[in-house]
Amino acid sequence: MISKYFEASVLALVQGFSEFIPVSSSAHLLIISKVYEFNISSLQLDISLHLGSLLAIIYYFRNDLLNITKNKSLATLIILGSIPLVIIGYLLYSTGLIDYFRNLKIIAWTTLLFGILLFFSDRSKIKKKIDTNLNYKSILIIGLFQILAVIPGVSRSGIVITTSRFLNFDRVDSLKISFYLSIPALGGASFLGIKDVLKTGINFDFIFIFSIIFSFFISYLTIKYFLIYVKSFDLKFFVYYRVILALLLFIIVYF
């Protein structure tokens, strides 16, 4: 029993911390599960981890979300930007094609390549703002590139931030765009998971509740302090981390 809670804690920690920073939560969860051969990994656990992150982002931006409901233009942009990922993600998930991307070789290459892209995108000096510069064209471009997030190692937050920075949005607003788009993404992932698990019956045991709470707690702290971080620092730290991780994965899969 203790080992189950330890494994759930590790996975919740990884999910909560990596979901909102540009390093790919799906890749890290897959790596941890494969390397340490966790036994607790299951669809129900995945649901609880994503629900924790979803509740955290909704709670943290609760005031912004209330304003969004009054700002139909911004709400429309968020929905529009989410449609491509929802459609492609559902098709890959329902056909099982998504499983072809879940291997360490792909993760190694995507971690490296999209880390390099993040580096170049973050050199932008122009600082566009959400309130005045986010339009249908820019959100559609961001939404189309967000499709790449179905591949582990790309990172949904990473590709959104990268694309937003290439479009010259400043770091803070690029991060906010990523946060806003994470709500439909996490909601969709949770819905698909719940839909599947209901076929066999969901078990609301304590470890399920524990995973939601711990994922919520770590996700909330990550959101809070990552926003503080990008106000003062660039994203090179995450680029270096991705390069080092990719090199370690190359050693594992090719040697």
Secondary structure by P-SEA (a helix, b strand, c coil): caaaaaaaaaaaaaaaaaccccccaaaaaaaaaaaaccccccaaaaaaaaaaaaaaaaaaaaaaaaaaaacaaaaaaaaaaaaaaaaaaaaaaaaccccccccaaaaaaaaaaaaaaaaaaacccbbbbccccccaaaaaaaaaaacccccccccaaaaaaaaaaaacccaaaaaaaaaaaaaaaaaaaaaaaaaaaaaccccccaaaaaaaaaaaaaaaaaaaaaaaaaacccaaaaaaaaaaaaaaaaaaccc
